Amino acid sequence: MSLVRVCVRVSVMMAALAVPMLPARAQSAAAPAAAGQRVSGAVKSTSATGLTVTTAAGQDVVVTISDAAKVLVVAPGSKDLKSATPGTLGDVAVGDKVLVVEDASGTATRVILMKAVAIAATHQAEEAAWSKGGGGIVKSVDPAAGAIVIASGLKTVTVMVTPQTVIRRYAGGSVRFEDAKVSTIAAIQKGDQLRVRGTKSADGSTITADELVTGMFKNYSGLISAVDASAGTVTLKDLTTKKSVTVAVGANSDVRRIPPMLAERVAARMKGTGAGGTAKPGGMAGSGGMAPGGPGGPGGPGGPGGPDGAARERSAGSDLSQMLSRLPTETLAGLKVGDAVMIVATSPSSDAETPVAVTLLVGVDAILSASPSGQTMTLSPWSLGGGGEGGDTGGGPGGQH
């Protein structure tokens, strides 16, 4: 699970304590909190007499804290103060989350504190839990049996849903975890992307889900034919559909550039060759080309069109998704006509709606050459979340948000 999800839990805890957010102020400088306000956010700085808190709206607010103020330390995910422990103003550090309650004079009388180190530890634990679960593309759904079959890399995995399983679904063109809505197994469709946290069977063929999140996304790949900086879009001819498609690249889009040598290594794995082009058993006959038929040919078991080739492409795609978060970032301004890109985008609800890029990977010339159909080499929408919801992969859902 991503850090976003932990932050959502912080917000839920604040809301559960009936604490309204401090309204954003027009001025950019730090402003004193108004009398009787409740202020929540991240600690920007501390002093002997109080704190500067950055609210969710981005406003810095100076809070004066009385010597008699009570400081209560709560754990991430807490919905009340039953398990809170006493603390002091000295326990508050930069980066911590706080909820400050003031009296009519404008002096803080109570500080509810959630330590940044505790949030990070919870984040890491949830990241690990989602990583041990996994994800993939939905192949079939049996609501009556509570079974979802997914293609995960080279394997087929059955995800078992129980009455206790928390099911969420992305909707409305967003892959922010906090925007995902509570859903049901009946809403899950073939072709959905799915991420699951739960308990695996000994052989890994089954996962009993504690929580899962799904969504329908689109994968596009091809050469950029136009970049419109003012509209924030790129246009390409998709290799799979052979149709021109325009994709919006917004502030929440993760744009990465893969170095040429790394792209070559991924392509070599897809072809069944080593990085230097040496043929692997059942793979390509060297890096310079392929035989028209036989084990290394397009239709042979080792070629791109054969079962082994398709499996290698899915495996290479899984590896590529896992490494995305470590690649250098790029911007829309850095893209140009002729660039080879792979994009995972939101699935539009209508033909008039423009898909929005979740992940855009540029510099994939070698990869597209190794998979000219563009049909099996796909990315996950949670690749950069660290999953991951992490990303994917290695992280939890919504990780990039």
N, C-alpha and C positions, 0 to 999 in steps of 0.2 A: 504494500500500500504506500502511496506516495505521501510526501510531506504535506501536500495540499489537503489530503484527507485528515491528517492530524490537526491541521489548522482549522478545518471544518469542525472537528470535535471541540476545539477550543471555543469557537463561535457558538456551538450548541450549548456548551457549558455556560457561557455568558448569558445566552438567551434563557436558559433554564432557571437562572437566578433572577430573571425579570430585570435585566439591565439594558436599557436602551443605549444605542450608540450615540456618542456625542455628535451633533450635527457638524458638517464640514463648514469651515469659515472661509470667507473669500480671500483673506490675506494669507500670504505664504509663511510669514514669520510665526514663531511660536507664540501662542496667545494664552493668557491665563484662563483656567476653567471658570465658567460662571457658577455662582453660588447654587448649591443644591444639585449640581450636575453629577452624573455617573459617567466616568470616562473609562473606556477599555481600549487596549491596543498593546503595542510592543514598546518596551522601555528603550528610549533613545539615549538618555543620559540620567545620571543620578547626582544628587547633592546632599548636603547635610540636612537640608530642610524639605526636600521633595524630589520630584521626578519630572522628566519631560517624556511624554507618552505620544507615540505616533499612532493615530487612529487608523481604522480600516480605510477611511476616506483620504488618508495621506496628510492629515492635519497634525501638526505638532502642538501639543497642549501642555502648559506648565501647571503642575499640580503641587500645592503646598500640603505637607503632611504634618499633623500635630504629633507631639511627643506621646500622646495617649492613644494614638491610632493603633488599632488591632491589625496585625498582618496574619493572614491565614494562608497556608500553603496547601494547594490541592494538586492531585495527580491528573495528568491528561485523561480526558474522557469522563471526568467527574461531572455529575449533573446536579449535585447539591453539596452542602458543606458538612455532611455527616462524617466524612473521613478526613476533613481538613485538620492540619496540625499547626500549632502556633509558630509564628516566626517573628522576625524583626525587620526594620527598614534596611538594616545592613545585609539581609539575605537577598535583597533585590539587586539584580545585575542587568547590565545592558543586554538586550535580546530577550529577556524574560517577557512573558505575557502577564498583564495585570488588569484587574478591574478595580477601579478606585471609586469609593462612595464618599461623597462630601456632605457636610451639614449645611445649614442655611447661610453660614458665614463664608462658605467657600473653602473651608479647611477639610482635608480628607480625614475621615474618622475610621475608615476600614479599607484595607488593601487585600484583595484576593489575588494570590500570586501563583502562577504556574511557571516553574523553572524551565528555561530553555534546554538545559541538559536532560531533563525528564522528557520533554517533547522529542528531543533528538533520539533518546533511547527507545521511546515508543515507536517513532518513525522507523528506526532500524529493525525493530522486532517485527513490525508489520510488513516492511519490505521483504524480510526473510520469509515470512509466512506466505506472502503472495508469490515469491520466487519459487518456493517449494511446491506451490500449486501448479500453475502453468496456464496455458491458454492456447487458442488456435481458432480455426474456422469451423463453424457448426455444419455438420454433415446431415444430421437428422435429429428430430425432437419427438419424444414420446411423453406427452404431458401425463397420461394416465399412469405410466410406469415411473415417472419422475426421472427419466433418463435422457441425456443429451450426448450425442456422439460427436466428437470434434476431431479434426485432423490437426495434430500437433507435431510439426516437424515431419519426421519420417514415421511417426506412430499414429495409431488411432486410439483415442482415449474416451472412455465413457464417464461422463460427469453425472453423479447421482444426486438428485435434489430431494431434500427432506422437508417436512413442515417447518423446521427451524432455519432452513437456508434463507439468507437475505439475498433477494434478487433485485438488481438495479438495471436500468436501461438508459443509455444515452439517447437524447432526443433534442430536437430544436436546433440542430446544427452546432452543437457544442460537445466537446470531449472533456470538459471540466468535470471532475468527479462530483463536485457539489451541485452540478446541474443535473446529474443522473437521477431519475425518478424511480421510486420503489415500483417494482413490476412483478410479473408472474412468468412461470415457465411457458404458458400458452402464448406469450408475446414474443418468444424467441423464435427466430426464423432461420431456415437453411441459408447459409452464406454469411450469417452474422459473425463478427469477431467476438470472441468470448474470453474472459479472464476469470480465473477461479482461485479461491483460497480454500483449502480443506485438507482432508486426510487421504493420502494415497494408499492403494493396496500394495502388497509386497512386490508385485511384478510391475507396478506402475500403470497398469491398464485401466484402472478405475480410480476416480477421485470422489469421495463423499464431500459435497460442497458445504462449507460453512457460509460462504458468501461468494457471489459471482456478479459480474457486470457484463452486459452485452451491448452491441450497437451495430448498425449497418453502415459500412464505409465503402468507399470506392478507391480502387487502385488504378493509377494512370502511369504510363511511361512512354517516352518518345523524345523528340527533339523540339525545343522551344522555337516556335515560329513568330512569336510576338511578345514583347514585354511592354505593358502599359503602366508606367510608374504612377501617373495621376490617378488611375482607377485602381491600382494595387492588384493587377492581375497578370497572369502569364497564359499564353495560348500554345497548345501543342497538338500534334496529330497522334492520338493514342494508338500504340502498336496493336493492342488487342481488338479494339472496335474499328480501327482504321478511320475514325471520325475525329474531326477537330473539336477540342474541348477547351474552354476557358475556365481557369481556376483562380479564385481570389487568394492572395497571400497577405494575411493580416498580421496584427500585432501578436496574436497568440499562435501563429504558425511557426513551427520549428524548421528552420532552413539550415541544412548542413552541406558541406562540400567534402567529398571523399577524395583523398590523395590518389593520383594515378596508379602508383605502385600497389596500393591496397586494393583498388578496384581490379587491377590485373590478377591479384591473388584470389579474390572472390570469384572472378571469371574462370580462373584456372580450376578451382574446385568444382564449379558447375560443369566444366567440360570433362572432369575426371582426370585432370593432369596436375602435376606439381607446379610450383611457382615458376619453374624454369621451362615448362612445356613438356616434360617427360610424360609419356602416356602411362596411365594407370590401367590395371586390368579392366577390360570392358569399357574403357573410356575413349577419348579422342585420340587420333593417331598423330599426336604432336600438337604444338600450338599454332602451326601455320595453316591448318585446314583440317577437313575431315573427309573420310572416304564416303562415297555416295551410298554405300550399303554395308551390310555386315554389322558386327558388334559395335564398331565405332561410328557407323553412319547415322543419319537422322532418324531412321525408323528402327534401327537395331536396339537391343536392350541396353547398350551403353551410350547410345546417342541421345541428343536432346529430345527427340520425339519418342524415345522408348521409355519403359517403366523405370529403368535404373537412372536414366538421364533426368527424368522428371523428379525423381526422389532426390537426386543430388541438387537440383535447382531449389527444391523446397528446403533442403538442409542448409544450402548456402544462404538462402533468404533468411532463415532463422538466425544464422550466425551474423548476417549483416545487420539485422534488427538489433541484436544484442550489442553490437559495437557502435551504434549510432550516437549514443550519448557522449562518446569519447571523441567524436569527429569535430573538426573546427566549424564554427558557426559561419553562416553566410547571410546576406541580406538580399532583398529584392533588387536593390541597386547593383548588386554584384552579378546578377543574372543577365545573360545576353542571348540574342537569337543564335540558334545553332547548338546551344548547350543541351546535353543529354540529361534528362531528369527522370526520377521516379517519385511519384507523389501518392500519398494516401490522404484522402479528403473526406469531408462529410458527405453523406448521401443526400442529394437534394430531394425535397418532398414534391417538387414539380419541375417540369422542363424549363420553366422560366427562372428558376432559382439557380444561382451560381454556386457550385461546390466550393468549400473553403478548405485550403490546404491545412492539414494537421501536421504532416511531416513532408518536407520536400528535400530530396537528396539530389545534388547536382554533381557532375563529374563521373557519370555512370556509363560512359561510352563503351568500355570493355565489357561491362556486365550485360548491357543490352545486346551487344554483339554475340555474347555467349547464349543469350536467351531471346532471340529475335521475335518470338511470338509474344513475349511479355505476359504469358498466361500463368506461369507457375511461380515466377519470381516476384513476390509481393512483400510489402512491409506491413508491420503492425501499427495501428494508430497510437499505441502506447509505447512505442519504441524508445522515446526519449524521456519517459517518466522515470526513468530509472525504474514499464512494465511493465514500467513499467511498468496497473493499473498499472509500473512500472514499468512502463514501461514498460517499455515493455520489457520485459525480459530482463530479469535482474531487478525489476522493481515492480511497483504496484500500478494499478490503473490510474489514469489521469495524471500520471507523474509529471508530465510536462506542464501542468497547469497550476 
